[in-house]
């Protein structure tokens, strides 16, 4: 049963330089799709690719450390004997610090990319983001109203 706990984390779970963590769904203002919609110049594309390449290189060892922490927790959970929060908390604390480093490095890259955009591109990004938020709100409303109400058993 414990082996079924989805605790392991891998680099294949959307943790590339465009997303991961709290930004996994959209990444930088919508990620590559957003940047593609902004009509970047060749020079901007080259600089963005360099920023993302550097970010990827910088994040790789942090993802490995995070993965090792998750493996340690999984190992503890699957050993004989009791396991308490006191056994797990030091690893969780370390993983939280690593995750914060990841988020800070990603945000630094986002700010570098943002600095490359023209005012018109930023305005276009804001407009697209507002439309995406509206679409997501509509989707949530559709799905929440589609929830069947449970009927009591006779």
N, C-alpha and C positions, 0 to 999 in steps of 0.2 A: 504494500500500500504506500509506504513512504517513497518508494522508488517512482511512483506516479506523480509525486509533487513536482510541478513544473518550476523548479528553482534554478536549474542551470541556466546560464546565459551564454550565448555565443555571438560571434561577430555577424552571424547570418540573421540576427533578429532585428535588422533595421538600424543598427548602430553605426552606420557609415558617417562620413563627415557632414552629410546633409541632414541628419536627424539623430534620433536616439534620445533616450531619457524622456524628458518632458516635451521635447520638440519632435518626437518621432513621427507624429502625424503630418506635420507641416514643414518642419525644418525651418530654414530661413525664409520667412515671409512666404511660405508655400513651397519652398525648396526649388529644385531645378526647373520645375514647371513654371513657377512664378518668374524666375529669372529669364527663362526662355520667352515669356510673354512680354518682357520689358524691352525687347529689341536692343540687347547689349551690342556694343561695337566690338570689333575684333580685338582691340586692345583691352576692353573691359573683360571679354571672355578669357583672354590669356591671363589677366591678373586674377580673375576669379578662380581659374583652374589652378594657378600657383598657390593661392591661399588655401584652397581645398586640399591640394596635395600635401602642403606643409601640415595642415591640420590632421590629415589622415596619418601621417608619419608620427606626429606628436601624440595622437590618441592611441595608437597601437599598443604601446607598453601599458597604458592605463587600462585598456580593455583586458589585456592579459592578466593584470593584477586583480581586476574585478572578477574575472573568470576563476582565478585561483581561489579567491575568497568564497565564491559560491560553491566551488568544489570542496573546500574545507567544511562548509556547512553541511553539504550533502553527505560527506564522509562521516561527520559526527552523527547525523541523523540515522545513518544506517549501521552504526556500531552497536554492539550489545551493551546493555546497562542503561542507566538513566542519563538523560541529556536535559540540561536546564538552560534557562535564558542566560545564566551566568557563563555557561560554556559558549554560547552563541554571540552574546553582546559584543565582545571585543572584535569579532570578525565583522559584525554589522556596523560597528563604529568605523572601522577601517574602510569598509566598502562605501559607507556614506561619504567619507572624506575623498575617496577616489572619484565617486560620482560627482561630487562638487567640483573637483578639478576638471573633469570632463566637461561639465556644463560651462564652467568659466572659460575654458579654451574654445569651446564652440561659440560662445557669445562674443569672444574677442574676434573670432573669424567673421561672425555675422557683422560686427561693427566695421571691420575692414572692408567687407563687400559693400555694405551700405555706403561707406565713404566714397566708393567708386561711382555710385549712381548719380545721375543728374537730377535736378529738381523735378523735371517732367517724369522721369522714370520713377521717382519716389511717389509722386502723385498718382501715377498709373498703378503702382503697387498698392497704394492705400485704397484706391477704388476697387481693385480686384479683391483685396482682402475683405472689404465691406460686403461685397457681393457674396463671397464665400461664407462669411459669417451668417448672412441672411439665408443662404441655402441650407447651411447646417441647422439653423434654428427651425426652418421649415421641415427638415427631415426629422428632427427631434419631436416636433409637434405631430407629425404624421405617425411616427412610431409609438409615441406615448398614447395617442388616441386609438391606436390599433390594438392596444393591449386588451385581451379578453378579460372580462370580469369573472372571477371564479364563482362557480355555482356550488352551493352547499350540497353535500352528499345527502341523499334521503335516508 
